[in-house]
Amino acid sequence: MPKPKLDKAAFQVALDRQWQRYGLAGAREMTPLQWWQAVSTAVNECLPLQPLPDGVSGTWTLIEESGRQHHG
């Protein structure tokens, strides 16, 4: 099965949105914890854009920062 490719442009936009959400002037100002949260959130935003693997039906399940599940 071919490996899905993450849309780099969509991921970068999602990642940029995260440091802006923190009110920072740029990504370099993020702490290691903020980086981890930003990357995790950006992946969560991009995941629903990926096709499900062959033989799998349904939708991706995203985990919000609060730990709650969101079915997309």
PDB file of N, CA, C and O in Angstrom:
ATOM      1  N   MET A   1       0.855  -1.172   0.000  1.00  0.00           N
ATOM      2  CA  MET A   1       0.000   0.000   0.000  1.00  0.00           C
ATOM      3  C   MET A   1       0.901   1.235   0.000  1.00  0.00           C
ATOM      4  O   MET A   1       1.811   1.340   0.822  1.00  0.00           O
ATOM      5  N   PRO A   2       0.649   2.172  -0.922  1.00  0.00           N
ATOM      6  CA  PRO A   2       1.472   3.380  -0.941  1.00  0.00           C
ATOM      7  C   PRO A   2       1.246   4.218   0.313  1.00  0.00           C
ATOM      8  O   PRO A   2       0.141   4.289   0.850  1.00  0.00           O
ATOM      9  N   LYS A   3       2.301   4.834   0.750  1.00  0.00           N
ATOM     10  CA  LYS A   3       2.253   5.680   1.943  1.00  0.00           C
ATOM     11  C   LYS A   3       1.681   7.051   1.575  1.00  0.00           C
ATOM     12  O   LYS A   3       2.186   7.693   0.653  1.00  0.00           O
ATOM     13  N   PRO A   4       0.623   7.520   2.284  1.00  0.00           N
ATOM     14  CA  PRO A   4       0.088   8.846   1.961  1.00  0.00           C
ATOM     15  C   PRO A   4       1.125   9.929   2.251  1.00  0.00           C
ATOM     16  O   PRO A   4       1.911   9.826   3.192  1.00  0.00           O
ATOM     17  N   LYS A   5       1.105  10.954   1.431  1.00  0.00           N
ATOM     18  CA  LYS A   5       2.034  12.065   1.620  1.00  0.00           C
ATOM     19  C   LYS A   5       1.289  13.239   2.231  1.00  0.00           C
ATOM     20  O   LYS A   5       0.197  13.601   1.794  1.00  0.00           O
ATOM     21  N   LEU A   6       1.898  13.819   3.241  1.00  0.00           N
ATOM     22  CA  LEU A   6       1.337  14.987   3.902  1.00  0.00           C
ATOM     23  C   LEU A   6       1.521  16.195   2.991  1.00  0.00           C
ATOM     24  O   LEU A   6       2.603  16.401   2.440  1.00  0.00           O
ATOM     25  N   ASP A   7       0.492  16.977   2.835  1.00  0.00           N
ATOM     26  CA  ASP A   7       0.575  18.197   2.041  1.00  0.00           C
ATOM     27  C   ASP A   7       1.412  19.194   2.839  1.00  0.00           C
ATOM     28  O   ASP A   7       0.949  19.749   3.835  1.00  0.00           O
ATOM     29  N   LYS A   8       2.637  19.411   2.395  1.00  0.00           N
ATOM     30  CA  LYS A   8       3.577  20.256   3.144  1.00  0.00           C
ATOM     31  C   LYS A   8       3.071  21.682   3.295  1.00  0.00           C
ATOM     32  O   LYS A   8       3.248  22.290   4.351  1.00  0.00           O
ATOM     33  N   ALA A   9       2.449  22.219   2.263  1.00  0.00           N
ATOM     34  CA  ALA A   9       1.955  23.599   2.333  1.00  0.00           C
ATOM     35  C   ALA A   9       0.830  23.710   3.361  1.00  0.00           C
ATOM     36  O   ALA A   9       0.804  24.654   4.150  1.00  0.00           O
ATOM     37  N   ALA A  10      -0.097  22.755   3.356  1.00  0.00           N
ATOM     38  CA  ALA A  10      -1.202  22.772   4.322  1.00  0.00           C
ATOM     39  C   ALA A  10      -0.670  22.606   5.741  1.00  0.00           C
ATOM     40  O   ALA A  10      -1.162  23.245   6.671  1.00  0.00           O
ATOM     41  N   PHE A  11       0.344  21.739   5.909  1.00  0.00           N
ATOM     42  CA  PHE A  11       0.935  21.543   7.232  1.00  0.00           C
ATOM     43  C   PHE A  11       1.611  22.824   7.711  1.00  0.00           C
ATOM     44  O   PHE A  11       1.475  23.194   8.877  1.00  0.00           O
ATOM     45  N   GLN A  12       2.343  23.508   6.818  1.00  0.00           N
ATOM     46  CA  GLN A  12       3.034  24.737   7.207  1.00  0.00           C
ATOM     47  C   GLN A  12       2.037  25.816   7.621  1.00  0.00           C
ATOM     48  O   GLN A  12       2.267  26.535   8.594  1.00  0.00           O
ATOM     49  N   VAL A  13       0.934  25.931   6.886  1.00  0.00           N
ATOM     50  CA  VAL A  13      -0.098  26.906   7.240  1.00  0.00           C
ATOM     51  C   VAL A  13      -0.680  26.571   8.609  1.00  0.00           C
ATOM     52  O   VAL A  13      -0.879  27.461   9.436  1.00  0.00           O
ATOM     53  N   ALA A  14      -0.953  25.284   8.849  1.00  0.00           N
ATOM     54  CA  ALA A  14      -1.497  24.861  10.146  1.00  0.00           C
ATOM     55  C   ALA A  14      -0.495  25.129  11.262  1.00  0.00           C
ATOM     56  O   ALA A  14      -0.885  25.548  12.352  1.00  0.00           O
ATOM     57  N   LEU A  15       0.785  24.894  11.008  1.00  0.00           N
ATOM     58  CA  LEU A  15       1.823  25.135  12.017  1.00  0.00           C
ATOM     59  C   LEU A  15       1.969  26.636  12.301  1.00  0.00           C
ATOM     60  O   LEU A  15       2.095  27.041  13.457  1.00  0.00           O
ATOM     61  N   ASP A  16       1.952  27.451  11.254  1.00  0.00           N
ATOM     62  CA  ASP A  16       2.026  28.907  11.432  1.00  0.00           C
ATOM     63  C   ASP A  16       0.861  29.408  12.278  1.00  0.00           C
ATOM     64  O   ASP A  16       1.024  30.287  13.125  1.00  0.00           O
ATOM     65  N   ARG A  17      -0.302  28.844  12.041  1.00  0.00           N
ATOM     66  CA  ARG A  17      -1.489  29.248  12.797  1.00  0.00           C
ATOM     67  C   ARG A  17      -1.292  29.005  14.294  1.00  0.00           C
ATOM     68  O   ARG A  17      -1.845  29.733  15.118  1.00  0.00           O
ATOM     69  N   GLN A  18      -0.515  27.996  14.643  1.00  0.00           N
ATOM     70  CA  GLN A  18      -0.314  27.659  16.055  1.00  0.00           C
ATOM     71  C   GLN A  18       0.538  28.706  16.772  1.00  0.00           C
ATOM     72  O   GLN A  18       0.166  29.149  17.859  1.00  0.00           O
ATOM     73  N   TRP A  19       1.664  29.112  16.199  1.00  0.00           N
ATOM     74  CA  TRP A  19       2.470  30.112  16.913  1.00  0.00           C
ATOM     75  C   TRP A  19       1.757  31.446  16.942  1.00  0.00           C
ATOM     76  O   TRP A  19       1.935  32.229  17.875  1.00  0.00           O
ATOM     77  N   GLN A  20       0.945  31.715  15.917  1.00  0.00           N
ATOM     78  CA  GLN A  20       0.152  32.945  15.929  1.00  0.00           C
ATOM     79  C   GLN A  20      -0.896  32.885  17.038  1.00  0.00           C
ATOM     80  O   GLN A  20      -1.206  33.899  17.665  1.00  0.00           O
ATOM     81  N   ARG A  21      -1.430  31.706  17.273  1.00  0.00           N
ATOM     82  CA  ARG A  21      -2.420  31.510  18.333  1.00  0.00           C
ATOM     83  C   ARG A  21      -1.810  31.831  19.701  1.00  0.00           C
ATOM     84  O   ARG A  21      -2.500  32.313  20.600  1.00  0.00           O
ATOM     85  N   TYR A  22      -0.525  31.561  19.845  1.00  0.00           N
ATOM     86  CA  TYR A  22       0.160  31.874  21.109  1.00  0.00           C
ATOM     87  C   TYR A  22       0.487  33.360  21.225  1.00  0.00           C
ATOM     88  O   TYR A  22       0.959  33.811  22.269  1.00  0.00           O
ATOM     89  N   GLY A  23       0.239  34.123  20.162  1.00  0.00           N
ATOM     90  CA  GLY A  23       0.522  35.557  20.186  1.00  0.00           C
ATOM     91  C   GLY A  23       1.999  35.876  20.018  1.00  0.00           C
ATOM     92  O   GLY A  23       2.467  36.925  20.462  1.00  0.00           O
ATOM     93  N   LEU A  24       2.733  34.971  19.376  1.00  0.00           N
ATOM     94  CA  LEU A  24       4.172  35.161  19.199  1.00  0.00           C
ATOM     95  C   LEU A  24       4.462  35.811  17.851  1.00  0.00           C
ATOM     96  O   LEU A  24       3.641  35.762  16.935  1.00  0.00           O
ATOM     97  N   ALA A  25       5.632  36.415  17.744  1.00  0.00           N
ATOM     98  CA  ALA A  25       6.035  37.054  16.494  1.00  0.00           C
ATOM     99  C   ALA A  25       6.561  36.039  15.481  1.00  0.00           C
ATOM    100  O   ALA A  25       6.614  36.326  14.285  1.00  0.00           O
ATOM    101  N   GLY A  26       6.946  34.862  15.950  1.00  0.00           N
ATOM    102  CA  GLY A  26       7.464  33.839  15.053  1.00  0.00           C
ATOM    103  C   GLY A  26       7.614  32.506  15.761  1.00  0.00           C
ATOM    104  O   GLY A  26       7.564  32.423  16.988  1.00  0.00           O
ATOM    105  N   ALA A  27       7.798  31.471  14.967  1.00  0.00           N
ATOM    106  CA  ALA A  27       7.913  30.117  15.509  1.00  0.00           C
ATOM    107  C   ALA A  27       9.128  29.956  16.424  1.00  0.00           C
ATOM    108  O   ALA A  27       9.108  29.131  17.337  1.00  0.00           O
ATOM    109  N   ARG A  28      10.176  30.732  16.190  1.00  0.00           N
ATOM    110  CA  ARG A  28      11.398  30.621  17.012  1.00  0.00           C
ATOM    111  C   ARG A  28      11.168  31.007  18.464  1.00  0.00           C
ATOM    112  O   ARG A  28      11.983  30.688  19.330  1.00  0.00           O
ATOM    113  N   GLU A  29      10.067  31.689  18.733  1.00  0.00           N
ATOM    114  CA  GLU A  29       9.777  32.113  20.102  1.00  0.00           C
ATOM    115  C   GLU A  29       9.070  31.032  20.917  1.00  0.00           C
ATOM    116  O   GLU A  29       8.886  31.191  22.124  1.00  0.00           O
ATOM    117  N   MET A  30       8.676  29.943  20.274  1.00  0.00           N
ATOM    118  CA  MET A  30       7.948  28.890  20.998  1.00  0.00           C
ATOM    119  C   MET A  30       8.874  28.114  21.929  1.00  0.00           C
ATOM    120  O   MET A  30      10.046  27.889  21.625  1.00  0.00           O
ATOM    121  N   THR A  31       8.326  27.715  23.058  1.00  0.00           N
ATOM    122  CA  THR A  31       9.041  26.832  23.978  1.00  0.00           C
ATOM    123  C   THR A  31       8.966  25.410  23.421  1.00  0.00           C
ATOM    124  O   THR A  31       8.168  25.150  22.521  1.00  0.00           O
ATOM    125  N   PRO A  32       9.786  24.476  23.940  1.00  0.00           N
ATOM    126  CA  PRO A  32       9.677  23.092  23.488  1.00  0.00           C
ATOM    127  C   PRO A  32       8.263  22.514  23.667  1.00  0.00           C
ATOM    128  O   PRO A  32       7.787  21.769  22.810  1.00  0.00           O
ATOM    129  N   LEU A  33       7.600  22.850  24.766  1.00  0.00           N
ATOM    130  CA  LEU A  33       6.235  22.360  24.976  1.00  0.00           C
ATOM    131  C   LEU A  33       5.287  22.941  23.931  1.00  0.00           C
ATOM    132  O   LEU A  33       4.440  22.228  23.394  1.00  0.00           O
ATOM    133  N   GLN A  34       5.429  24.229  23.644  1.00  0.00           N
ATOM    134  CA  GLN A  34       4.575  24.845  22.625  1.00  0.00           C
ATOM    135  C   GLN A  34       4.827  24.224  21.259  1.00  0.00           C
ATOM    136  O   GLN A  34       3.891  24.050  20.479  1.00  0.00           O
ATOM    137  N   TRP A  35       6.084  23.886  20.957  1.00  0.00           N
ATOM    138  CA  TRP A  35       6.395  23.217  19.683  1.00  0.00           C
ATOM    139  C   TRP A  35       5.680  21.890  19.597  1.00  0.00           C
ATOM    140  O   TRP A  35       5.060  21.577  18.581  1.00  0.00           O
ATOM    141  N   TRP A  36       5.760  21.106  20.659  1.00  0.00           N
ATOM    142  CA  TRP A  36       5.116  19.795  20.677  1.00  0.00           C
ATOM    143  C   TRP A  36       3.613  19.949  20.453  1.00  0.00           C
ATOM    144  O   TRP A  36       3.025  19.223  19.652  1.00  0.00           O
ATOM    145  N   GLN A  37       3.000  20.884  21.153  1.00  0.00           N
ATOM    146  CA  GLN A  37       1.561  21.113  20.998  1.00  0.00           C
ATOM    147  C   GLN A  37       1.237  21.635  19.605  1.00  0.00           C
ATOM    148  O   GLN A  37       0.232  21.238  19.017  1.00  0.00           O
ATOM    149  N   ALA A  38       2.068  22.511  19.075  1.00  0.00           N
ATOM    150  CA  ALA A  38       1.826  23.076  17.750  1.00  0.00           C
ATOM    151  C   ALA A  38       1.911  22.013  16.659  1.00  0.00           C
ATOM    152  O   ALA A  38       1.056  21.953  15.775  1.00  0.00           O
ATOM    153  N   VAL A  39       2.942  21.177  16.723  1.00  0.00           N
ATOM    154  CA  VAL A  39       3.095  20.122  15.718  1.00  0.00           C
ATOM    155  C   VAL A  39       1.947  19.122  15.835  1.00  0.00           C
ATOM    156  O   VAL A  39       1.396  18.694  14.821  1.00  0.00           O
ATOM    157  N   SER A  40       1.588  18.749  17.047  1.00  0.00           N
ATOM    158  CA  SER A  40       0.485  17.807  17.245  1.00  0.00           C
ATOM    159  C   SER A  40      -0.824  18.365  16.698  1.00  0.00           C
ATOM    160  O   SER A  40      -1.582  17.649  16.045  1.00  0.00           O
ATOM    161  N   THR A  41      -1.088  19.631  16.961  1.00  0.00           N
ATOM    162  CA  THR A  41      -2.319  20.255  16.488  1.00  0.00           C
ATOM    163  C   THR A  41      -2.307  20.386  14.972  1.00  0.00           C
ATOM    164  O   THR A  41      -3.330  20.165  14.325  1.00  0.00           O
ATOM    165  N   ALA A  42      -1.158  20.744  14.397  1.00  0.00           N
ATOM    166  CA  ALA A  42      -1.060  20.869  12.940  1.00  0.00           C
ATOM    167  C   ALA A  42      -1.294  19.516  12.260  1.00  0.00           C
ATOM    168  O   ALA A  42      -1.977  19.446  11.239  1.00  0.00           O
ATOM    169  N   VAL A  43      -0.728  18.447  12.822  1.00  0.00           N
ATOM    170  CA  VAL A  43      -0.963  17.112  12.270  1.00  0.00           C
ATOM    171  C   VAL A  43      -2.445  16.767  12.376  1.00  0.00           C
ATOM    172  O   VAL A  43      -3.023  16.229  11.432  1.00  0.00           O
ATOM    173  N   ASN A  44      -3.064  17.071  13.513  1.00  0.00           N
ATOM    174  CA  ASN A  44      -4.496  16.816  13.684  1.00  0.00           C
ATOM    175  C   ASN A  44      -5.326  17.560  12.643  1.00  0.00           C
ATOM    176  O   ASN A  44      -6.330  17.033  12.163  1.00  0.00           O
ATOM    177  N   GLU A  45      -4.917  18.782  12.289  1.00  0.00           N
ATOM    178  CA  GLU A  45      -5.644  19.540  11.277  1.00  0.00           C
ATOM    179  C   GLU A  45      -5.480  18.924   9.894  1.00  0.00           C
ATOM    180  O   GLU A  45      -6.413  18.948   9.092  1.00  0.00           O
ATOM    181  N   CYS A  46      -4.312  18.375   9.609  1.00  0.00           N
ATOM    182  CA  CYS A  46      -4.037  17.833   8.280  1.00  0.00           C
ATOM    183  C   CYS A  46      -4.490  16.387   8.111  1.00  0.00           C
ATOM    184  O   CYS A  46      -4.722  15.941   6.988  1.00  0.00           O
ATOM    185  N   LEU A  47      -4.618  15.658   9.199  1.00  0.00           N
ATOM    186  CA  LEU A  47      -4.961  14.241   9.117  1.00  0.00           C
ATOM    187  C   LEU A  47      -6.263  13.964   8.367  1.00  0.00           C
ATOM    188  O   LEU A  47      -6.302  13.040   7.555  1.00  0.00           O
ATOM    189  N   PRO A  48      -7.337  14.734   8.611  1.00  0.00           N
ATOM    190  CA  PRO A  48      -8.578  14.439   7.876  1.00  0.00           C
ATOM    191  C   PRO A  48      -8.458  14.619   6.366  1.00  0.00           C
ATOM    192  O   PRO A  48      -9.311  14.132   5.623  1.00  0.00           O
ATOM    193  N   LEU A  49      -7.424  15.302   5.898  1.00  0.00           N
ATOM    194  CA  LEU A  49      -7.220  15.487   4.469  1.00  0.00           C
ATOM    195  C   LEU A  49      -6.631  14.238   3.824  1.00  0.00           C
ATOM    196  O   LEU A  49      -6.642  14.103   2.601  1.00  0.00           O
ATOM    197  N   GLN A  50      -6.112  13.316   4.656  1.00  0.00           N
ATOM    198  CA  GLN A  50      -5.498  12.094   4.160  1.00  0.00           C
ATOM    199  C   GLN A  50      -6.556  11.027   3.903  1.00  0.00           C
ATOM    200  O   GLN A  50      -7.517  10.914   4.663  1.00  0.00           O
ATOM    201  N   PRO A  51      -6.388  10.248   2.847  1.00  0.00           N
ATOM    202  CA  PRO A  51      -7.325   9.145   2.626  1.00  0.00           C
ATOM    203  C   PRO A  51      -7.112   8.057   3.681  1.00  0.00           C
ATOM    204  O   PRO A  51      -5.998   7.863   4.167  1.00  0.00           O
ATOM    205  N   LEU A  52      -8.174   7.362   4.023  1.00  0.00           N
ATOM    206  CA  LEU A  52      -8.050   6.229   4.938  1.00  0.00           C
ATOM    207  C   LEU A  52      -7.344   5.081   4.216  1.00  0.00           C
ATOM    208  O   LEU A  52      -7.446   4.971   2.994  1.00  0.00           O
ATOM    209  N   PRO A  53      -6.637   4.230   4.947  1.00  0.00           N
ATOM    210  CA  PRO A  53      -5.987   3.078   4.317  1.00  0.00           C
ATOM    211  C   PRO A  53      -7.009   2.169   3.653  1.00  0.00           C
ATOM    212  O   PRO A  53      -8.173   2.138   4.054  1.00  0.00           O
ATOM    213  N   ASP A  54      -6.577   1.433   2.641  1.00  0.00           N
ATOM    214  CA  ASP A  54      -7.453   0.480   1.968  1.00  0.00           C
ATOM    215  C   ASP A  54      -8.066  -0.475   2.975  1.00  0.00           C
ATOM    216  O   ASP A  54      -7.383  -0.960   3.878  1.00  0.00           O
ATOM    217  N   GLY A  55      -9.349  -0.742   2.821  1.00  0.00           N
ATOM    218  CA  GLY A  55     -10.034  -1.684   3.694  1.00  0.00           C
ATOM    219  C   GLY A  55     -10.547  -1.078   4.981  1.00  0.00           C
ATOM    220  O   GLY A  55     -11.166  -1.773   5.787  1.00  0.00           O
ATOM    221  N   VAL A  56     -10.303   0.212   5.193  1.00  0.00           N
ATOM    222  CA  VAL A  56     -10.761   0.883   6.409  1.00  0.00           C
ATOM    223  C   VAL A  56     -11.882   1.836   6.030  1.00  0.00           C
ATOM    224  O   VAL A  56     -11.755   2.614   5.085  1.00  0.00           O
ATOM    225  N   SER A  57     -12.975   1.771   6.771  1.00  0.00           N
ATOM    226  CA  SER A  57     -14.072   2.685   6.501  1.00  0.00           C
ATOM    227  C   SER A  57     -14.259   3.606   7.699  1.00  0.00           C
ATOM    228  O   SER A  57     -13.755   3.326   8.787  1.00  0.00           O
ATOM    229  N   GLY A  58     -14.977   4.692   7.502  1.00  0.00           N
ATOM    230  CA  GLY A  58     -15.233   5.630   8.594  1.00  0.00           C
ATOM    231  C   GLY A  58     -14.466   6.908   8.373  1.00  0.00           C
ATOM    232  O   GLY A  58     -14.198   7.298   7.237  1.00  0.00           O
ATOM    233  N   THR A  59     -14.116   7.559   9.458  1.00  0.00           N
ATOM    234  CA  THR A  59     -13.392   8.825   9.403  1.00  0.00           C
ATOM    235  C   THR A  59     -12.258   8.791  10.422  1.00  0.00           C
ATOM    236  O   THR A  59     -12.237   7.953  11.324  1.00  0.00           O
ATOM    237  N   TRP A  60     -11.322   9.713  10.262  1.00  0.00           N
ATOM    238  CA  TRP A  60     -10.239   9.854  11.233  1.00  0.00           C
ATOM    239  C   TRP A  60     -10.808  10.352  12.553  1.00  0.00           C
ATOM    240  O   TRP A  60     -11.762  11.130  12.565  1.00  0.00           O
ATOM    241  N   THR A  61     -10.233   9.910  13.655  1.00  0.00           N
ATOM    242  CA  THR A  61     -10.604  10.402  14.980  1.00  0.00           C
ATOM    243  C   THR A  61      -9.477  11.291  15.479  1.00  0.00           C
ATOM    244  O   THR A  61      -8.339  10.848  15.633  1.00  0.00           O
ATOM    245  N   LEU A  62      -9.807  12.547  15.728  1.00  0.00           N
ATOM    246  CA  LEU A  62      -8.813  13.508  16.185  1.00  0.00           C
ATOM    247  C   LEU A  62      -8.901  13.658  17.695  1.00  0.00           C
ATOM    248  O   LEU A  62      -9.985  13.564  18.272  1.00  0.00           O
ATOM    249  N   ILE A  63      -7.773  13.889  18.329  1.00  0.00           N
ATOM    250  CA  ILE A  63      -7.725  14.123  19.760  1.00  0.00           C
ATOM    251  C   ILE A  63      -7.442  15.603  19.975  1.00  0.00           C
ATOM    252  O   ILE A  63      -6.407  16.110  19.542  1.00  0.00           O
ATOM    253  N   GLU A  64      -8.355  16.289  20.638  1.00  0.00           N
ATOM    254  CA  GLU A  64      -8.178  17.716  20.904  1.00  0.00           C
ATOM    255  C   GLU A  64      -7.183  17.892  22.046  1.00  0.00           C
ATOM    256  O   GLU A  64      -6.881  16.940  22.765  1.00  0.00           O
ATOM    257  N   GLU A  65      -6.676  19.115  22.211  1.00  0.00           N
ATOM    258  CA  GLU A  65      -5.714  19.394  23.281  1.00  0.00           C
ATOM    259  C   GLU A  65      -6.270  19.023  24.640  1.00  0.00           C
ATOM    260  O   GLU A  65      -5.520  18.639  25.537  1.00  0.00           O
ATOM    261  N   SER A  66      -7.566  19.133  24.797  1.00  0.00           N
ATOM    262  CA  SER A  66      -8.188  18.822  26.088  1.00  0.00           C
ATOM    263  C   SER A  66      -8.214  17.319  26.338  1.00  0.00           C
ATOM    264  O   SER A  66      -8.535  16.876  27.441  1.00  0.00           O
ATOM    265  N   GLY A  67      -7.874  16.524  25.303  1.00  0.00           N
ATOM    266  CA  GLY A  67      -7.914  15.083  25.443  1.00  0.00           C
ATOM    267  C   GLY A  67      -9.219  14.470  24.949  1.00  0.00           C
ATOM    268  O   GLY A  67      -9.370  13.249  24.907  1.00  0.00           O
ATOM    269  N   ARG A  68     -10.174  15.349  24.570  1.00  0.00           N
ATOM    270  CA  ARG A  68     -11.443  14.854  24.057  1.00  0.00           C
ATOM    271  C   ARG A  68     -11.279  14.395  22.625  1.00  0.00           C
ATOM    272  O   ARG A  68     -10.484  14.958  21.873  1.00  0.00           O
ATOM    273  N   GLN A  69     -12.026  13.377  22.247  1.00  0.00           N
ATOM    274  CA  GLN A  69     -11.988  12.883  20.879  1.00  0.00           C
ATOM    275  C   GLN A  69     -12.968  13.681  20.030  1.00  0.00           C
ATOM    276  O   GLN A  69     -14.051  14.056  20.480  1.00  0.00           O
ATOM    277  N   HIS A  70     -12.559  13.928  18.796  1.00  0.00           N
ATOM    278  CA  HIS A  70     -13.424  14.616  17.833  1.00  0.00           C
ATOM    279  C   HIS A  70     -13.434  13.742  16.581  1.00  0.00           C
ATOM    280  O   HIS A  70     -12.386  13.471  15.995  1.00  0.00           O
ATOM    281  N   HIS A  71     -14.598  13.315  16.188  1.00  0.00           N
ATOM    282  CA  HIS A  71     -14.715  12.479  14.993  1.00  0.00           C
ATOM    283  C   HIS A  71     -14.945  13.372  13.793  1.00  0.00           C
ATOM    284  O   HIS A  71     -15.978  14.034  13.689  1.00  0.00           O
ATOM    285  N   GLY A  72     -13.967  13.391  12.872  1.00  0.00           N
ATOM    286  CA  GLY A  72     -14.047  14.266  11.713  1.00  0.00           C
ATOM    287  C   GLY A  72     -14.592  13.595  10.504  1.00  0.00           C
ATOM    288  O   GLY A  72     -14.714  14.222   9.452  1.00  0.00           O
TER     289      GLY A  72
END
